[in-house]
Amino acid sequence: MSGGAPPRVAVRDIGAYDGLAVELAGWLYNARSKGRILFLQLRDGTGRIQATAIDGETDADSFARAARLPLESSLIARGTVRAEPRAAGGYELQLRTMQVVQEPAADYPIANKAHGVDFLLAHRHLWLRSRRQEALMRLRSEVRAAMHGFFDRRGFVLVDTPIITGAVGESASSLFTLPYYDLGEAHLAQTGQLYLEAACLALGRVYNFGPTFRAEKSKTRRHLSEFWMLEAEVAFADSDANMELQEALVLAVVEHVLDRCEPELAALQRDTAPLARLGRPFPRIAYEEAVRIAQESGADMRLGDDLGADEETAVSRSFDRPVFVTDYPRAAKAFYMKGHPADPAKVLCSDLLAPEGYGEIAGGSQREDDLDALVAALEAHDLAAGAYEWYLDLRRFGSVPHAGFGIGLERTLAWIAGISHVREAIAFPRTLQRLYP
């Protein structure tokens, strides 16, 4: 900067400027006074720091303004960085001058007191500024980066799959439907998997990462109407290889977070010991064993039923690491899963349940690669084959064994962060009863 003005720095880099004059641009999130000293807690999006204003040392106008500044005022603070072991982050700013950019005309709605969840969600646009939510969003970003890095290092190609589709990927009962020009109805994608299968037969190893939509009228802590999912598809792979890939991915993500996100995990008060203990292999249990565990926990379910949230919780609490539940009944799963060679009533699939009661975070299967078997599966699920001609072409021209999975970002983040509900794992949650803001 010209004219000898101090450099503008980020709080995260403040340690490099010990003893130097700097400028910080940010917001006031808390303040207190002690006699002739004001303690201003500032945040700038990269971190938080205390600025200390002392009567007689800080510019008089700045000191007077600081003494009455409302919370969430935006400002530019200038002063000298000083090491302070008692301060969070080890440094504070000795304030010399302050320029107020905007001073709120009303009290900040989110006060330093308990608020109900509905109130906080209605003020989600402001709630994001809190320390906990800031930590969650940073953690989410790191989890996404770890997932992308995992597949990049293994030579996977990122393929963007359609959000608007004419094909049903999962259950027709959970579709968001919209008119599509003169072509009839289209749907918001439940999954990009079918398109990834086409891409994997061209590129071998592919993945996508994007928003997914499920119109499930569910109010559980694990459900969102709009969520983000990473899906991967691999040619010449079977169900066992598919589970091994998921296992490696989860361990890589947890290792990345433990290495890079200590401040965020601390802000969330996450006990990291269960994460640090994770190792390979993840247990694999058959569907029947999972049903037995659920029944012994008091669940009202029978063989043939799909595992619900309560059943997944019971099973996941029985293990100290993620566990695969394999080989579900065909009737409980999607049409595209390959039949089990030893039992035609089952399919070669797996659900990955996170420990500590968090339940399913990923689901995958070996895909049906036989044309006749796939046509029969479409008929059994009452799906019109005409809408899937392009998908059937993949079995007509160069079909190979292949497998893939999808892993939910919000559910994975909720487990890693140790939070109770996925609605905090995304910036603006969309649920059965939430469309605002």
C-alpha positions as a Markdown table, in Angstrom:
| # | Residue | x | y | z |
|---|---|---|---|---|
| 1 | Met | 0.0 | 0.0 | 0.0 |
| 2 | Ser | 1.2 | 3.5 | -0.7 |
| 3 | Gly | 1.8 | 6.3 | 1.7 |
| 4 | Gly | 3.2 | 4.1 | 4.4 |
| 5 | Ala | -0.2 | 2.6 | 5.3 |
| 6 | Pro | 0.0 | -0.7 | 7.1 |
| 7 | Pro | -0.7 | -3.9 | 5.1 |
| 8 | Arg | -4.1 | -5.4 | 5.3 |
| 9 | Val | -3.7 | -9.0 | 6.6 |
| 10 | Ala | -6.0 | -11.9 | 7.5 |
| 11 | Val | -6.3 | -13.1 | 11.1 |
| 12 | Arg | -5.1 | -16.6 | 10.0 |
| 13 | Asp | -1.8 | -15.0 | 9.1 |
| 14 | Ile | -1.4 | -12.7 | 12.0 |
| 15 | Gly | 1.5 | -14.6 | 13.6 |
| 16 | Ala | 3.8 | -13.5 | 10.8 |
| 17 | Tyr | 3.3 | -9.8 | 11.8 |
| 18 | Asp | 4.3 | -9.9 | 15.5 |
| 19 | Gly | 5.4 | -6.4 | 16.6 |
| 20 | Leu | 4.3 | -4.8 | 13.3 |
| 21 | Ala | 1.5 | -2.4 | 12.4 |
| 22 | Val | -1.3 | -4.0 | 10.4 |
| 23 | Glu | -4.8 | -3.4 | 9.2 |
| 24 | Leu | -7.7 | -5.9 | 9.7 |
| 25 | Ala | -11.1 | -5.8 | 7.9 |
| 26 | Gly | -13.9 | -7.6 | 9.7 |
| 27 | Trp | -16.8 | -7.6 | 12.0 |
| 28 | Leu | -17.4 | -7.1 | 15.8 |
| 29 | Tyr | -18.9 | -10.2 | 17.3 |
| 30 | Asn | -18.4 | -9.5 | 21.0 |
| 31 | Ala | -17.2 | -6.7 | 23.2 |
| 32 | Arg | -16.5 | -6.0 | 26.9 |
| 33 | Ser | -14.9 | -3.3 | 28.9 |
| 34 | Lys | -12.7 | -3.1 | 32.0 |
| 35 | Gly | -12.2 | 0.4 | 33.2 |
| 36 | Arg | -10.2 | 2.3 | 30.6 |
| 37 | Ile | -9.7 | -0.8 | 28.4 |
| 38 | Leu | -12.1 | -2.1 | 25.8 |
| 39 | Phe | -11.8 | -5.7 | 24.5 |
| 40 | Leu | -13.2 | -6.0 | 21.0 |
| 41 | Gln | -13.6 | -9.5 | 19.6 |
| 42 | Leu | -13.2 | -9.4 | 15.8 |
| 43 | Arg | -13.7 | -11.9 | 13.1 |
| 44 | Asp | -12.7 | -11.6 | 9.4 |
| 45 | Gly | -13.8 | -15.0 | 7.9 |
| 46 | Thr | -10.4 | -16.5 | 8.4 |
| 47 | Gly | -10.2 | -16.4 | 12.1 |
| 48 | Arg | -10.9 | -14.4 | 15.3 |
| 49 | Ile | -8.8 | -12.1 | 17.3 |
| 50 | Gln | -9.1 | -9.7 | 20.2 |
| 51 | Ala | -8.4 | -6.0 | 19.6 |
| 52 | Thr | -7.5 | -4.1 | 22.8 |
| 53 | Ala | -8.4 | -0.4 | 22.9 |
| 54 | Ile | -6.8 | 1.6 | 25.7 |
| 55 | Asp | -8.0 | 5.1 | 26.6 |
| 56 | Gly | -5.2 | 7.5 | 25.9 |
| 57 | Glu | -3.3 | 5.1 | 23.6 |
| 58 | Thr | -6.1 | 4.5 | 21.0 |
| 59 | Asp | -7.2 | 7.4 | 18.9 |
| 60 | Ala | -9.7 | 9.3 | 21.0 |
| 61 | Asp | -12.5 | 9.3 | 18.3 |
| 62 | Ser | -11.9 | 5.6 | 17.7 |
| 63 | Phe | -12.0 | 4.8 | 21.4 |
| 64 | Ala | -15.3 | 6.7 | 21.8 |
| 65 | Arg | -16.9 | 5.0 | 18.8 |
| 66 | Ala | -15.7 | 1.5 | 19.9 |
| 67 | Ala | -17.3 | 2.0 | 23.3 |
| 68 | Arg | -20.8 | 2.1 | 21.8 |
| 69 | Leu | -20.4 | 0.0 | 18.7 |
| 70 | Pro | -23.2 | -2.5 | 18.2 |
| 71 | Leu | -22.5 | -6.2 | 17.6 |
| 72 | Glu | -21.9 | -7.1 | 13.9 |
| 73 | Ser | -20.7 | -3.7 | 13.0 |
| 74 | Ser | -18.3 | -3.9 | 10.0 |
| 75 | Leu | -15.1 | -2.1 | 10.5 |
| 76 | Ile | -11.4 | -1.7 | 9.6 |
| 77 | Ala | -9.1 | -1.8 | 12.6 |
| 78 | Arg | -5.5 | -0.7 | 12.5 |
| 79 | Gly | -2.9 | -1.4 | 15.2 |
| 80 | Thr | 0.1 | -3.4 | 16.3 |
| 81 | Val | 0.2 | -7.1 | 16.6 |
| 82 | Arg | 1.4 | -8.4 | 20.0 |
| 83 | Ala | 2.0 | -12.0 | 21.1 |
| 84 | Glu | -0.4 | -12.8 | 24.0 |
| 85 | Pro | -0.3 | -16.4 | 25.2 |
| 86 | Arg | -3.7 | -16.0 | 27.0 |
| 87 | Ala | -5.5 | -15.0 | 23.8 |
| 88 | Ala | -7.1 | -17.5 | 21.5 |
| 89 | Gly | -4.6 | -18.0 | 18.7 |
| 90 | Gly | -1.7 | -16.5 | 20.7 |
| 91 | Tyr | -2.0 | -12.9 | 19.4 |
| 92 | Glu | -4.0 | -9.7 | 19.9 |
| 93 | Leu | -4.2 | -6.4 | 18.2 |
| 94 | Gln | -3.3 | -3.2 | 20.1 |
| 95 | Leu | -5.9 | -0.9 | 18.5 |
| 96 | Arg | -4.6 | 2.5 | 17.3 |
| 97 | Thr | -7.4 | 3.7 | 15.0 |
| 98 | Met | -10.7 | 2.3 | 13.7 |
| 99 | Gln | -12.9 | 3.0 | 10.7 |
| 100 | Val | -16.5 | 1.9 | 10.9 |
| 101 | Val | -17.8 | 0.7 | 7.5 |
| 102 | Gln | -21.4 | 0.1 | 8.7 |
| 103 | Glu | -23.1 | 0.4 | 12.1 |
| 104 | Pro | -26.3 | -1.7 | 12.4 |
| 105 | Ala | -29.3 | 0.4 | 13.3 |
| 106 | Ala | -31.0 | -2.4 | 15.3 |
| 107 | Asp | -29.9 | -4.9 | 17.8 |
| 108 | Tyr | -28.4 | -8.1 | 16.3 |
| 109 | Pro | -31.2 | -10.8 | 16.4 |
| 110 | Ile | -29.0 | -13.6 | 17.6 |
| 111 | Ala | -28.0 | -12.6 | 21.1 |
| 112 | Asn | -25.6 | -14.3 | 23.5 |
| 113 | Lys | -28.4 | -16.6 | 24.9 |
| 114 | Ala | -30.2 | -19.8 | 24.1 |
| 115 | His | -32.3 | -19.7 | 21.0 |
| 116 | Gly | -34.7 | -22.4 | 19.7 |
| 117 | Val | -33.7 | -24.4 | 16.6 |
| 118 | Asp | -36.6 | -22.9 | 14.5 |
| 119 | Phe | -35.5 | -19.4 | 15.4 |
| 120 | Leu | -31.9 | -20.2 | 14.4 |
| 121 | Leu | -32.9 | -21.8 | 11.1 |
| 122 | Ala | -35.2 | -18.9 | 10.3 |
| 123 | His | -32.1 | -16.7 | 10.8 |
| 124 | Arg | -29.7 | -19.1 | 9.1 |
| 125 | His | -28.2 | -16.3 | 7.1 |
| 126 | Leu | -27.0 | -14.8 | 10.3 |
| 127 | Trp | -26.5 | -18.0 | 12.3 |
| 128 | Leu | -23.7 | -18.9 | 9.9 |
| 129 | Arg | -21.6 | -16.2 | 11.6 |
| 130 | Ser | -21.4 | -18.1 | 14.9 |
| 131 | Arg | -18.2 | -19.9 | 15.9 |
| 132 | Arg | -19.8 | -23.3 | 15.7 |
| 133 | Gln | -21.4 | -22.8 | 12.3 |
| 134 | Glu | -18.2 | -21.3 | 11.0 |
| 135 | Ala | -16.3 | -24.3 | 12.1 |
| 136 | Leu | -18.8 | -26.6 | 10.4 |
| 137 | Met | -18.6 | -24.8 | 7.1 |
| 138 | Arg | -14.7 | -24.9 | 7.2 |
| 139 | Leu | -14.9 | -28.6 | 8.1 |
| 140 | Arg | -17.3 | -29.2 | 5.2 |
| 141 | Ser | -14.9 | -27.5 | 2.8 |
| 142 | Glu | -12.0 | -29.7 | 4.0 |
| 143 | Val | -14.0 | -32.9 | 3.7 |
| 144 | Arg | -14.9 | -32.0 | 0.1 |
| 145 | Ala | -11.3 | -31.2 | -0.7 |
| 146 | Ala | -10.2 | -34.5 | 0.8 |
| 147 | Met | -12.7 | -36.4 | -1.3 |
| 148 | His | -11.7 | -34.6 | -4.5 |
| 149 | Gly | -8.0 | -35.2 | -3.7 |
| 150 | Phe | -8.5 | -38.9 | -3.0 |
| 151 | Phe | -10.0 | -39.5 | -6.5 |
| 152 | Asp | -7.6 | -37.2 | -8.3 |
| 153 | Arg | -4.6 | -39.1 | -6.9 |
| 154 | Arg | -6.1 | -42.3 | -8.2 |
| 155 | Gly | -6.6 | -41.1 | -11.7 |
| 156 | Phe | -10.4 | -40.8 | -11.6 |
| 157 | Val | -12.1 | -38.4 | -14.0 |
| 158 | Leu | -14.6 | -35.9 | -12.6 |
| 159 | Val | -17.8 | -36.1 | -14.7 |
| 160 | Asp | -20.6 | -33.6 | -14.2 |
| 161 | Thr | -23.9 | -35.5 | -14.4 |
| 162 | Pro | -27.4 | -33.9 | -15.2 |
| 163 | Ile | -29.5 | -32.4 | -12.4 |
| 164 | Ile | -32.6 | -32.5 | -14.7 |
| 165 | Thr | -33.3 | -36.0 | -15.9 |
| 166 | Gly | -36.0 | -38.0 | -17.4 |
| 167 | Ala | -35.0 | -41.3 | -15.7 |
| 168 | Val | -35.8 | -42.6 | -12.3 |
| 169 | Gly | -32.7 | -43.6 | -10.4 |
| 170 | Glu | -34.2 | -44.7 | -7.1 |
| 171 | Ser | -37.8 | -44.7 | -6.0 |
| 172 | Ala | -40.4 | -43.0 | -8.1 |
| 173 | Ser | -42.2 | -42.0 | -4.8 |
| 174 | Ser | -39.3 | -39.6 | -3.9 |
| 175 | Leu | -39.1 | -37.6 | -7.1 |
| 176 | Phe | -39.3 | -33.8 | -7.4 |
| 177 | Thr | -41.1 | -33.4 | -10.8 |
| 178 | Leu | -41.2 | -30.3 | -13.0 |
| 179 | Pro | -42.6 | -29.5 | -16.5 |
| 180 | Tyr | -40.0 | -29.6 | -19.2 |
| 181 | Tyr | -40.9 | -27.5 | -22.2 |
| 182 | Asp | -43.0 | -29.6 | -24.7 |
| 183 | Leu | -41.3 | -32.9 | -23.7 |
| 184 | Gly | -43.5 | -33.7 | -20.7 |
| 185 | Glu | -42.3 | -34.1 | -17.1 |
| 186 | Ala | -38.7 | -34.1 | -16.0 |
| 187 | His | -37.2 | -34.8 | -12.5 |
| 188 | Leu | -34.6 | -33.4 | -10.3 |
| 189 | Ala | -31.9 | -36.0 | -10.1 |
| 190 | Gln | -32.0 | -38.5 | -7.2 |
| 191 | Thr | -28.6 | -39.7 | -8.3 |
| 192 | Gly | -26.1 | -39.3 | -11.2 |
| 193 | Gln | -25.2 | -43.0 | -11.1 |
| 194 | Leu | -26.9 | -44.1 | -14.4 |
| 195 | Tyr | -25.0 | -41.4 | -16.3 |
| 196 | Leu | -21.8 | -42.2 | -14.4 |
| 197 | Glu | -22.1 | -45.8 | -15.6 |
| 198 | Ala | -22.1 | -44.5 | -19.2 |
| 199 | Ala | -19.0 | -42.4 | -18.4 |
| 200 | Cys | -17.1 | -45.3 | -16.7 |
| 201 | Leu | -17.5 | -47.4 | -19.9 |
| 202 | Ala | -15.8 | -44.6 | -21.7 |
| 203 | Leu | -13.2 | -43.4 | -19.2 |
| 204 | Gly | -12.8 | -46.4 | -16.8 |
| 205 | Arg | -12.8 | -44.7 | -13.4 |
| 206 | Val | -15.1 | -41.7 | -12.9 |
| 207 | Tyr | -16.8 | -39.7 | -10.1 |
| 208 | Asn | -19.2 | -36.8 | -9.7 |
| 209 | Phe | -19.9 | -34.5 | -6.8 |
| 210 | Gly | -23.1 | -32.3 | -6.8 |
| 211 | Pro | -26.6 | -31.7 | -5.4 |
| 212 | Thr | -29.1 | -34.5 | -5.2 |
| 213 | Phe | -32.8 | -34.3 | -4.5 |
| 214 | Arg | -35.1 | -36.7 | -2.7 |
| 215 | Ala | -38.8 | -35.8 | -2.0 |
| 216 | Glu | -39.0 | -38.0 | 1.0 |
| 217 | Lys | -41.5 | -36.8 | 3.7 |
| 218 | Ser | -39.1 | -37.7 | 6.4 |
| 219 | Lys | -38.3 | -35.7 | 9.6 |
| 220 | Thr | -35.4 | -37.7 | 10.9 |
| 221 | Arg | -32.1 | -36.1 | 11.8 |
| 222 | Arg | -30.5 | -37.8 | 8.7 |
| 223 | His | -32.7 | -36.5 | 6.0 |
| 224 | Leu | -32.5 | -33.4 | 3.7 |
| 225 | Ser | -34.6 | -32.8 | 0.6 |
| 226 | Glu | -31.5 | -31.4 | -1.1 |
| 227 | Phe | -28.1 | -32.7 | -0.2 |
| 228 | Trp | -24.7 | -33.2 | -1.8 |
| 229 | Met | -23.4 | -36.6 | -2.8 |
| 230 | Leu | -20.2 | -37.9 | -4.3 |
| 231 | Glu | -20.7 | -40.9 | -6.6 |
| 232 | Ala | -18.0 | -43.1 | -8.1 |
| 233 | Glu | -18.1 | -45.8 | -10.8 |
| 234 | Val | -15.4 | -48.2 | -11.8 |
| 235 | Ala | -15.3 | -50.5 | -14.9 |
| 236 | Phe | -14.1 | -54.1 | -14.4 |
| 237 | Ala | -14.8 | -53.9 | -10.7 |
| 238 | Asp | -16.9 | -56.1 | -8.4 |
| 239 | Ser | -18.7 | -55.6 | -5.1 |
| 240 | Asp | -15.6 | -56.5 | -3.0 |
| 241 | Ala | -13.5 | -53.9 | -4.9 |
| 242 | Asn | -16.2 | -51.4 | -4.5 |
| 243 | Met | -16.2 | -51.8 | -0.7 |
| 244 | Glu | -12.4 | -51.6 | -0.6 |
| 245 | Leu | -12.6 | -48.3 | -2.4 |
| 246 | Gln | -15.1 | -46.8 | 0.0 |
| 247 | Glu | -13.0 | -48.0 | 2.9 |
| 248 | Ala | -9.9 | -46.3 | 1.6 |
| 249 | Leu | -11.9 | -43.1 | 0.8 |
| 250 | Val | -13.4 | -42.8 | 4.4 |
| 251 | Leu | -10.0 | -43.4 | 6.0 |
| 252 | Ala | -8.3 | -40.8 | 3.8 |
| 253 | Val | -11.0 | -38.2 | 4.6 |
| 254 | Val | -10.7 | -38.8 | 8.3 |
| 255 | Glu | -6.9 | -38.7 | 8.2 |
| 256 | His | -7.1 | -35.4 | 6.3 |
| 257 | Val | -9.5 | -33.8 | 8.8 |
| 258 | Leu | -7.5 | -34.9 | 11.8 |
| 259 | Asp | -4.4 | -33.5 | 10.2 |
| 260 | Arg | -5.8 | -30.1 | 9.1 |
| 261 | Cys | -8.9 | -29.3 | 11.2 |
| 262 | Glu | -7.8 | -29.4 | 14.8 |
| 263 | Pro | -9.2 | -25.9 | 15.6 |
| 264 | Glu | -12.5 | -26.6 | 14.0 |
| 265 | Leu | -12.9 | -30.0 | 15.8 |
| 266 | Ala | -12.0 | -28.3 | 19.0 |
| 267 | Ala | -14.6 | -25.5 | 18.4 |
| 268 | Leu | -17.2 | -28.3 | 18.0 |
| 269 | Gln | -15.9 | -30.1 | 21.1 |
| 270 | Arg | -15.6 | -33.2 | 19.0 |
| 271 | Asp | -13.9 | -36.2 | 20.8 |
| 272 | Thr | -11.5 | -37.2 | 18.2 |
| 273 | Ala | -10.4 | -40.4 | 19.9 |
| 274 | Pro | -12.9 | -42.6 | 18.0 |
| 275 | Leu | -11.8 | -41.1 | 14.7 |
| 276 | Ala | -8.1 | -41.6 | 15.5 |
| 277 | Arg | -8.7 | -45.3 | 16.3 |
| 278 | Leu | -10.2 | -46.1 | 12.9 |
| 279 | Gly | -8.4 | -48.7 | 10.8 |
| 280 | Arg | -8.8 | -51.3 | 8.2 |
| 281 | Pro | -10.5 | -53.6 | 7.5 |
| 282 | Phe | -14.1 | -52.4 | 8.1 |
| 283 | Pro | -16.3 | -55.2 | 9.3 |
| 284 | Arg | -18.7 | -56.8 | 6.8 |
| 285 | Ile | -21.9 | -58.4 | 7.9 |
| 286 | Ala | -24.7 | -59.9 | 5.9 |
| 287 | Tyr | -28.1 | -58.3 | 5.9 |
| 288 | Glu | -29.5 | -61.2 | 8.1 |
| 289 | Glu | -26.9 | -60.4 | 10.8 |
| 290 | Ala | -27.9 | -56.8 | 10.8 |
| 291 | Val | -31.5 | -57.7 | 11.2 |
| 292 | Arg | -30.7 | -59.9 | 14.2 |
| 293 | Ile | -28.7 | -57.1 | 15.9 |
| 294 | Ala | -31.6 | -54.7 | 15.2 |
| 295 | Gln | -34.2 | -57.1 | 16.6 |
| 296 | Glu | -32.2 | -57.7 | 19.7 |
| 297 | Ser | -32.1 | -54.0 | 20.3 |
| 298 | Gly | -35.9 | -53.9 | 20.3 |
| 299 | Ala | -36.5 | -52.9 | 16.6 |
| 300 | Asp | -39.8 | -54.0 | 15.2 |
| 301 | Met | -38.6 | -55.4 | 11.8 |
| 302 | Arg | -38.6 | -58.6 | 9.9 |
| 303 | Leu | -36.4 | -60.3 | 7.4 |
| 304 | Gly | -37.1 | -58.7 | 4.1 |
| 305 | Asp | -37.6 | -55.2 | 5.5 |
| 306 | Asp | -35.0 | -52.5 | 4.6 |
| 307 | Leu | -33.1 | -51.1 | 7.5 |
| 308 | Gly | -34.5 | -47.8 | 8.8 |
| 309 | Ala | -32.8 | -45.1 | 10.8 |
| 310 | Asp | -33.4 | -46.8 | 14.2 |
| 311 | Glu | -32.1 | -50.1 | 12.9 |
| 312 | Glu | -29.0 | -48.5 | 11.4 |
| 313 | Thr | -28.4 | -46.8 | 14.7 |
| 314 | Ala | -28.5 | -50.1 | 16.6 |
| 315 | Val | -26.2 | -51.8 | 14.2 |
| 316 | Ser | -23.7 | -49.0 | 14.0 |
| 317 | Arg | -23.5 | -48.8 | 17.8 |
| 318 | Ser | -22.3 | -52.4 | 17.8 |
| 319 | Phe | -19.0 | -51.6 | 16.1 |
| 320 | Asp | -16.1 | -49.2 | 16.8 |
| 321 | Arg | -15.6 | -48.4 | 13.1 |
| 322 | Pro | -17.7 | -48.2 | 10.0 |
| 323 | Val | -19.4 | -51.4 | 9.1 |
| 324 | Phe | -20.7 | -52.7 | 5.7 |
| 325 | Val | -24.1 | -54.4 | 5.6 |
| 326 | Thr | -24.1 | -56.6 | 2.5 |
| 327 | Asp | -26.4 | -58.7 | 0.3 |
| 328 | Tyr | -29.8 | -57.2 | 0.9 |
| 329 | Pro | -33.0 | -58.8 | -0.5 |
| 330 | Arg | -33.6 | -57.8 | -4.1 |
| 331 | Ala | -37.1 | -56.5 | -3.2 |
| 332 | Ala | -35.6 | -53.9 | -0.8 |
| 333 | Lys | -33.2 | -52.4 | -3.3 |
| 334 | Ala | -33.0 | -50.6 | -6.6 |
| 335 | Phe | -33.5 | -52.2 | -10.0 |
| 336 | Tyr | -29.9 | -51.7 | -11.3 |
| 337 | Met | -28.2 | -53.9 | -8.7 |
| 338 | Lys | -26.7 | -57.3 | -9.8 |
| 339 | Gly | -28.2 | -60.4 | -8.6 |
| 340 | His | -26.3 | -62.5 | -6.1 |
| 341 | Pro | -24.8 | -65.6 | -7.8 |
| 342 | Ala | -25.6 | -67.8 | -4.8 |
| 343 | Asp | -29.1 | -66.5 | -4.2 |
| 344 | Pro | -31.3 | -64.9 | -6.8 |
| 345 | Ala | -33.4 | -63.3 | -4.1 |
| 346 | Lys | -30.5 | -61.1 | -3.1 |
| 347 | Val | -28.3 | -58.5 | -4.7 |
| 348 | Leu | -24.6 | -57.7 | -4.6 |
| 349 | Cys | -24.8 | -54.5 | -2.6 |
| 350 | Ser | -23.6 | -52.8 | 0.6 |
| 351 | Asp | -24.5 | -50.0 | 2.9 |
| 352 | Leu | -21.7 | -48.4 | 4.9 |
| 353 | Leu | -22.8 | -47.4 | 8.4 |
| 354 | Ala | -20.8 | -44.9 | 10.4 |
| 355 | Pro | -20.1 | -45.8 | 14.1 |
| 356 | Glu | -21.3 | -44.0 | 17.2 |
| 357 | Gly | -24.9 | -44.5 | 16.1 |
| 358 | Tyr | -24.7 | -42.3 | 12.9 |
| 359 | Gly | -25.9 | -44.9 | 10.5 |
| 360 | Glu | -25.7 | -45.0 | 6.7 |
| 361 | Ile | -23.3 | -42.6 | 5.0 |
| 362 | Ala | -22.7 | -44.5 | 1.8 |
| 363 | Gly | -24.5 | -47.1 | -0.4 |
| 364 | Gly | -23.1 | -49.1 | -3.3 |
| 365 | Ser | -23.5 | -52.1 | -5.4 |
| 366 | Gln | -22.2 | -54.1 | -8.3 |
| 367 | Arg | -24.3 | -53.1 | -11.3 |
| 368 | Glu | -26.3 | -55.5 | -13.4 |
| 369 | Asp | -24.3 | -55.9 | -16.6 |
| 370 | Asp | -26.5 | -58.5 | -18.3 |
| 371 | Leu | -29.0 | -57.0 | -20.7 |
| 372 | Asp | -31.8 | -59.6 | -20.2 |
| 373 | Ala | -31.5 | -59.4 | -16.5 |
| 374 | Leu | -31.7 | -55.6 | -16.5 |
| 375 | Val | -34.8 | -55.6 | -18.7 |
| 376 | Ala | -36.5 | -58.0 | -16.3 |
| 377 | Ala | -35.5 | -55.8 | -13.4 |
| 378 | Leu | -37.1 | -52.8 | -15.0 |
| 379 | Glu | -40.3 | -54.7 | -15.6 |
| 380 | Ala | -40.3 | -55.9 | -12.0 |
| 381 | His | -40.0 | -52.3 | -10.7 |
| 382 | Asp | -42.8 | -51.2 | -13.1 |
| 383 | Leu | -40.4 | -48.9 | -15.0 |
| 384 | Ala | -40.9 | -48.2 | -18.7 |
| 385 | Ala | -38.0 | -49.6 | -20.6 |
| 386 | Gly | -38.4 | -46.9 | -23.3 |
| 387 | Ala | -37.0 | -44.3 | -20.9 |
| 388 | Tyr | -33.9 | -46.4 | -20.3 |
| 389 | Glu | -33.0 | -47.4 | -23.9 |
| 390 | Trp | -29.8 | -45.4 | -23.6 |
| 391 | Tyr | -29.0 | -47.2 | -20.3 |
| 392 | Leu | -29.7 | -50.6 | -21.9 |
| 393 | Asp | -27.3 | -49.7 | -24.7 |
| 394 | Leu | -24.5 | -49.8 | -22.2 |
| 395 | Arg | -25.3 | -53.5 | -21.9 |
| 396 | Arg | -25.6 | -54.0 | -25.7 |
| 397 | Phe | -22.2 | -52.5 | -26.6 |
| 398 | Gly | -19.2 | -53.5 | -24.6 |
| 399 | Ser | -20.8 | -54.5 | -21.3 |
| 400 | Val | -18.4 | -55.3 | -18.5 |
| 401 | Pro | -18.7 | -56.0 | -14.7 |
| 402 | His | -18.7 | -52.6 | -13.0 |
| 403 | Ala | -19.6 | -51.2 | -9.5 |
| 404 | Gly | -20.0 | -47.9 | -7.8 |
| 405 | Phe | -21.3 | -46.1 | -4.8 |
| 406 | Gly | -22.6 | -42.8 | -3.5 |
| 407 | Ile | -21.5 | -41.2 | -0.2 |
| 408 | Gly | -23.5 | -38.3 | 1.3 |
| 409 | Leu | -21.5 | -35.3 | 2.2 |
| 410 | Glu | -23.8 | -34.0 | 5.0 |
| 411 | Arg | -24.1 | -37.4 | 6.7 |
| 412 | Thr | -20.3 | -38.0 | 6.5 |
| 413 | Leu | -19.7 | -34.5 | 7.9 |
| 414 | Ala | -22.3 | -35.0 | 10.7 |
| 415 | Trp | -20.4 | -38.1 | 11.9 |
| 416 | Ile | -16.9 | -36.6 | 11.6 |
| 417 | Ala | -18.0 | -33.4 | 13.4 |
| 418 | Gly | -20.0 | -35.3 | 16.0 |
| 419 | Ile | -23.2 | -33.2 | 15.5 |
| 420 | Ser | -26.7 | -34.6 | 16.0 |
| 421 | His | -28.5 | -33.4 | 12.8 |
| 422 | Val | -27.5 | -33.0 | 9.2 |
| 423 | Arg | -29.3 | -29.7 | 8.9 |
| 424 | Glu | -26.2 | -28.0 | 10.5 |
| 425 | Ala | -23.9 | -29.7 | 7.9 |
| 426 | Ile | -25.1 | -27.6 | 5.0 |
| 427 | Ala | -25.2 | -23.8 | 4.7 |
| 428 | Phe | -28.9 | -23.5 | 3.9 |
| 429 | Pro | -30.8 | -26.7 | 4.6 |
| 430 | Arg | -33.9 | -27.8 | 2.7 |
| 431 | Thr | -36.2 | -30.1 | 4.6 |
| 432 | Leu | -39.8 | -31.1 | 4.6 |
| 433 | Gln | -40.7 | -27.9 | 6.5 |
| 434 | Arg | -37.9 | -25.6 | 5.6 |
| 435 | Leu | -37.5 | -23.5 | 2.4 |
| 436 | Tyr | -36.6 | -20.1 | 4.0 |
| 437 | Pro | -34.1 | -18.4 | 3.9 |
